[in-house]
Amino acid sequence: MLNQTVHIVPSTNVSTMCADKEPRKPLRLIAAACNNMGIGKDGHLPWDLPTEFKFFLETTTNVSLPGKFNMMVWGRGCWFSNADSLFSMMPNVLHVVLSTTLSTLPEHAHFLCQDFDSMISLALLQPLCDLVETIWVVGGPQVYQEALVHPWCELIFLTDIMADFDCDVFFPQFDRSIFKKQQWFPGVPNEIQEENGVTFKFEVFKREICSAEVI
Ligand SMILES: NC(=O)c1ccc[n+]([C@@H]2O[C@H](COP(=O)([O-])OP(=O)(O)OC[C@H]3O[C@@H](n4cnc5c(N)ncnc54)[C@H](OP(=O)(O)O)[C@@H]3O)[C@@H](O)[C@H]2O)c1
């Protein structure tokens, strides 16, 4: 019902926008990175960690009320690296694919945007502004980079894969004096995990200086 291609320009008709005077959605990143901050190799994850994947699914599909959705934001490469079966495991999610080259909506996606700001505008338009709780940015690197500098960006869920893997894409560097590692975060297991001979830990970094203070 919500599938469409969206090329929003900044002058979007304000009458279709959220009534809230200061519309804003929580924007969060989620990723898993190994020792050198590598996140992928040859278009895929370098590791096979079902528990980590389950955490990703549970975290990004969680909404507080029936009828609400999260928005999941994908770069084109990341989107097409997934098997079709993934999308049936994601209730309550509206998928937004970012691409400057695609002209038709990919199968299973709900929206196609040509840039990050169009996606942000989309979240503020009716009907999405009333439906969407959280914007989850799921990669790859360029999308993460744009999300990290966006003023709505509040949390980075970054699983620390405590191992070396050969990678060709990397999580961007971010300022750890602005995004501070939380000793504990609600709903996030605190103990070190082990699976398939690999140890890993779910970490959450929270923005503790607002963007106005940084400027
Ligand atoms: N470990 C993890 O947590 C994790 C998470 C995500 C991804 N990954 C890995 O990362 C790799 C995929 O990354 P990737 O290098 O292919 O990057 P990607 O960001 O998924 O795809 C790059 C493409 O996305 C589009 N794009 C990205 N940002 C855009 C923007 N702001 N506006 C418009 N279009 C935008 C562009 O498509 P056009 O060329 O069509 O313009 C760009 O060429 C895979 O190996 C995957 O497994 C790992």
The ligand as an SDF file (V2000), in Angstrom:
LIG
                    3D

 48 52  0  0  0  0  0  0  0  0999 V2000
   28.5130   -5.3870    9.0890 N   0  0  0  0  0  0  0  0  0  0  0  0
   27.4580   -4.6030    8.9310 C   0  0  0  0  0  0  0  0  0  0  0  0
   26.8220   -4.2200    9.9060 O   0  0  0  0  0  0  0  0  0  0  0  0
   27.0600   -4.1440    7.5700 C   0  0  0  0  0  0  0  0  0  0  0  0
   25.9650   -3.2960    7.4290 C   0  0  0  0  0  0  0  0  0  0  0  0
   25.6370   -2.8510    6.1740 C   0  0  0  0  0  0  0  0  0  0  0  0
   26.3870   -3.2580    5.0780 C   0  0  0  0  0  0  0  0  0  0  0  0
   27.4160   -4.1060    5.2610 N   0  0  0  0  0  0  0  0  0  0  0  0
   28.2270   -4.5310    4.1190 C   0  0  0  0  0  0  0  0  0  0  0  0
   28.5260   -3.4030    3.3140 O   0  0  0  0  0  0  0  0  0  0  0  0
   28.6180   -3.8340    1.9700 C   0  0  0  0  0  0  0  0  0  0  0  0
   27.6520   -3.0350    1.0960 C   0  0  0  0  0  0  0  0  0  0  0  0
   28.0710   -1.7180    1.1090 O   0  0  0  0  0  0  0  0  0  0  0  0
   28.2440   -0.8600   -0.2380 P   0  0  0  0  0  0  0  0  0  0  0  0
   29.6760   -0.4570   -0.3310 O   0  0  0  0  0  0  0  0  0  0  0  0
   27.6390   -1.5680   -1.3980 O   0  0  0  0  0  0  0  0  0  0  0  0
   27.4510    0.4250    0.1500 O   0  0  0  0  0  0  0  0  0  0  0  0
   25.8910    0.7750    0.0630 P   0  0  0  0  0  0  0  0  0  0  0  0
   25.7170    2.0610    0.7830 O   0  0  0  0  0  0  0  0  0  0  0  0
   25.0290   -0.3280    0.4910 O   0  0  0  0  0  0  0  0  0  0  0  0
   25.6560    1.0080   -1.4720 O   0  0  0  0  0  0  0  0  0  0  0  0
   26.2710    2.0980   -2.1120 C   0  0  0  0  0  0  0  0  0  0  0  0
   25.2750    2.6680   -3.0890 C   0  0  0  0  0  0  0  0  0  0  0  0
   24.1220    3.1090   -2.3690 O   0  0  0  0  0  0  0  0  0  0  0  0
   23.6300    4.2820   -2.9310 C   0  0  0  0  0  0  0  0  0  0  0  0
   23.7240    5.3350   -1.9410 N   0  0  0  0  0  0  0  0  0  0  0  0
   24.4080    5.2970   -0.7570 C   0  0  0  0  0  0  0  0  0  0  0  0
   24.2270    6.4370   -0.0970 N   0  0  0  0  0  0  0  0  0  0  0  0
   23.4090    7.2020   -0.8570 C   0  0  0  0  0  0  0  0  0  0  0  0
   22.8340    8.4870   -0.7110 C   0  0  0  0  0  0  0  0  0  0  0  0
   23.0500    9.2240    0.3690 N   0  0  0  0  0  0  0  0  0  0  0  0
   22.0390    8.9550   -1.7000 N   0  0  0  0  0  0  0  0  0  0  0  0
   21.7820    8.2210   -2.7920 C   0  0  0  0  0  0  0  0  0  0  0  0
   22.2860    6.9920   -3.0020 N   0  0  0  0  0  0  0  0  0  0  0  0
   23.0840    6.4970   -2.0300 C   0  0  0  0  0  0  0  0  0  0  0  0
   24.4760    4.5760   -4.1400 C   0  0  0  0  0  0  0  0  0  0  0  0
   23.8180    3.8810   -5.2000 O   0  0  0  0  0  0  0  0  0  0  0  0
   23.8620    4.4040   -6.7270 P   0  0  0  0  0  0  0  0  0  0  0  0
   25.2070    4.0350   -7.2360 O   0  0  0  0  0  0  0  0  0  0  0  0
   22.7220    3.6880   -7.3640 O   0  0  0  0  0  0  0  0  0  0  0  0
   23.6780    5.9040   -6.6570 O   0  0  0  0  0  0  0  0  0  0  0  0
   25.7770    3.9010   -3.8080 C   0  0  0  0  0  0  0  0  0  0  0  0
   26.5470    3.5400   -4.9450 O   0  0  0  0  0  0  0  0  0  0  0  0
   28.2980   -5.3180    1.9550 C   0  0  0  0  0  0  0  0  0  0  0  0
   29.5150   -6.0440    2.0230 O   0  0  0  0  0  0  0  0  0  0  0  0
   27.5020   -5.5010    3.2170 C   0  0  0  0  0  0  0  0  0  0  0  0
   27.5670   -6.8240    3.6980 O   0  0  0  0  0  0  0  0  0  0  0  0
   27.7610   -4.5500    6.4770 C   0  0  0  0  0  0  0  0  0  0  0  0
  1  2  1  0
  2  3  2  0
  2  4  1  0
  4  5  1  0
  4 48  2  0
  5  6  2  0
  6  7  1  0
  7  8  2  0
  8  9  1  0
  8 48  1  0
  9 10  1  0
  9 46  1  0
 10 11  1  0
 11 12  1  0
 11 44  1  0
 12 13  1  0
 13 14  1  0
 14 15  2  0
 14 16  1  0
 14 17  1  0
 17 18  1  0
 18 19  2  0
 18 20  1  0
 18 21  1  0
 21 22  1  0
 22 23  1  0
 23 24  1  0
 23 42  1  0
 24 25  1  0
 25 26  1  0
 25 36  1  0
 26 27  1  0
 26 35  1  0
 27 28  2  0
 28 29  1  0
 29 30  1  0
 29 35  2  0
 30 31  1  0
 30 32  2  0
 32 33  1  0
 33 34  2  0
 34 35  1  0
 36 37  1  0
 36 42  1  0
 37 38  1  0
 38 39  2  0
 38 40  1  0
 38 41  1  0
 42 43  1  0
 44 45  1  0
 44 46  1  0
 46 47  1  0
M  CHG  2   8   1  16  -1
M  END
$$$$
